[in-house]
Amino acid sequence: MTALALLGYISAALLAQVIVAILFTALRRRPPLLEPAQGRSLPNAAWAGLRAFRVRSREDEDDATSQTSFYLEPVDQQPLAPYRAGQFLTFQLELPDAQGEVKRVTRCYSLSDRHDPQAFRITVKRVPAPCDRPDLPPGLVSNYFHDKVAPSSILQLRAPAGAFVLGDDSSVPAVLIAGGIGITPLFAMARAALATHPGRALHLFYGVRDLRELVFEADLLAMKQQHPNFHVTIVQSCPLPGKAEGDSFHATGFIDVALLRRVLPRGRHNFYVCGPPPMMASLVPALLEWGVAGDAVHYEAFGPASIQSTEQGIAAPLETAIKIQFVTSARTLSWTSADKNLLDFAERHGITVDSGCRSGSCGTCETALTAGEVRYPQPSSFEVAKGHCLLCVAVPTGDLVLQA
C-alpha cells in the first residue's frame, strides 16, 4: 500500500467519525425536564401533563388555623412561566379511602397570589364534617393537605388553567366579591392588577363568618393604604360579641345587591364572584335581575356547584333516547337530557371518571371518543385533542362510544 493510499484511508476514517458524531448529536433524545411526561400542551400552558413540585414552606393564614398557604417550587428548578391571576392548579394525589384502599384523587385549588417565577402559592381551607351531619367524613383532600403535606413533600400537578381571570380593560371598575376561601383567586387578581396598574379602580367585598376567618388581612390593609382606588369592605355574617364594627371598611350581614348599591358609585362595573354554593346561587342571579349585563358578571363556584342562568335554559326531554356506550366500564346507557353534561350522566350511573374543575378548564376528564359527536353549550378553555371530548361540559348530539 502506498503512502498516498494510506493517507486516503485515514482521511476517510476521520471523516466517517465526524459524520457519526454529528448525527449522534442531532438525533439523540434529550432527557425530559418534566415528570411524568404525559398529556398535551394547553393554550399558553407552561407544561404538558403532570409536573413534580416540592413544598417549600407552609403558613397558617387565619386565627383559627383552618386556612393554610402552601408554597410550591418545581423539582426541576426551572423558572415558572407567567399565569393569569384567577387561574387554578390541578393536583393529582394517591390517597387511601375510608376502607384504606389507595385511589387516585384529583382536586383544583386557585393560585392565591400574583405570579412569582420561583414558586406557586395556594391557600387551602380545612373542610370539617358538616355540622348537621357529623356522621359524614370531613373533606378528604383539604384535611390531607393540613395534616400530611409538609415542607419537602412532593406533589404532582398540572399547569395553571381556567378562564376566571380579570379583564384587561382597566377603564371599567372591577368589583371582586368573595365568600370565605373564595377570596383566593380574587386576592390574586387584585395583587396582579395593582402591580401593573396601580391606579386601577377595584372594589373588594369579602364575606366571612367572623374576623377569625379573615385571611390576607395585613396585605389587604397595606394595599388599601397604598392604592387610593382600591376599596375593601369586610362583611361578617355572624360577628363575635363586640366585633360588629360598622364603618367604611366593615359591614354586618351578607353580601347582597342592597349592600352593593349602597357602597358602589354609579356607573358601569364588571363583577367577579367566587364563594360557596348558597352565596353563588343567590347573588349571581340577583346581579342579573339588578340589570347588570350578562357579559359583565363572571363567576367561579366551588367544586361541582353550578349556577343555572336564565339564558342557559333547561334542555327539553328527548323523544328518542341517545345510546351512550362506555367501553371500559362495559355499560350502554340511555341519555334523555336529564343531566347537564356527560360527566354528571356517568357519575349518576356509577361510572367513575377522573375529573377536576368540572368547568372545561383543566382537561382531567378528557376522554377518547371513538364514535359519535358532542357539542359544548358552554365554551371550554382547554384545547381538546382530536378524537376526544371533555365530559364535564359536553352533551351528545347522537349515539356515542366513549373509552371510559
Disulfide bonds with the S-S distance in Angstrom:
none
